[in-house]
């Protein structure tokens, strides 16, 4: 109950403080190659295996997932590289999208997920269905915790850390979760966002 209260207060404050950013980005999506939906919702797996739409500011072209899957070689590399590509080789990312990702501004709409109860401010990174196999015999434990906007993986390297190390970091959080660790993660996340370390 305490964690949920902190989530609601924190997410509400965050949305109020970043409202000008939401408005500015929405205006930018009215023109040029960026024209189209402001938000992108991707299916993720949450607590108890329940699926939900995780929101981000759209950093890719409208039909991004199909474009990637149509390129068999690049899609295979994407899977082999822990479900990510280097920004310069990813044909899906727009110019404004690169900026949003580098500054982590694309993550702000996840505060809406926190208010809805799909996510927490701090927790394991929400995964797509294909990633569940990376958690092996401890998958049931992984699914007992609500995913977070930030977490232990993010402060330990973020996009620079792939599987299976990423799974180990998520399990460390699950085994040691508490107010003290959550506070440490939030403070370190702020520093990482400022320095842009590990952001793709």
PyMOL commands that set and color helices and strands:
alter all, ss='L'
color gray80, all
select helices_A, chain A and resi 2-17+19-28+32-34+47-49+64-70+72-80+87-89+95-102+105-107+110-116+129-142+152-155+158-160+165-176+179-195
alter helices_A, ss='H'
color red, helices_A
select strands_A, chain A and resi 39-45+51-57+120-122+148-150
alter strands_A, ss='S'
color yellow, strands_A
deselect
rebuild
show_as cartoon
